[in-house]
Amino acid sequence: MADLRRYFDDIQPGEEYESPGRTVTETDIVIFAGLSGDYNVLHTDAELMKHSIFGERIAHGLLGLAIQAGLFTRATQAYATLAFAGLRWKFKGPIKIGDTIKLRAKVIAKKETGKPDRGLITLERTVLNQRGEVVQEGETDLIVERRP
């Protein structure tokens, strides 16, 4: 069977990707609260949040970060990733129940490592809602396997 993953050697700086949309639901927030143990009122108290600056409950920032990681896998052919190596991230705006988010990603750096079987790929990532507003953005570093 053919290996369809993209290796370090195949990935070039400047490549850009865009994912399909993904609507964030109340169920996502409830499940993430249970999984993470984060029951902050921002995410769980509908009545209190009606009177907040947001006007309603919002998704956990880390839920948005996790969803964008999944969206990356839908934006391009799978990388031969060995490890997630680093993260520099900003939470710019709320993700609300019913928002549809998508990811735009760009390869901004490609570096050799001390090991001949792998390299480091740095991606600039931007998470946008259905209105085109940036809700999260940052850079991620991935250790990607070299072609065998």
Secondary structure, 3 states (H helix, E strand, C coil): CCCCCECHHHCCCCCEEECCCEECCHHHHHHHHHHHCCCCHHHHCHHHHCCCCCCCCECCHHHHHHHHHHHHHHHCCCECEEEEEEEEEEECCCCECCCEEEEEEEEEEEEECCCCCEEEEEEEEEEECCCCCEEEEEEEEEEEECCC
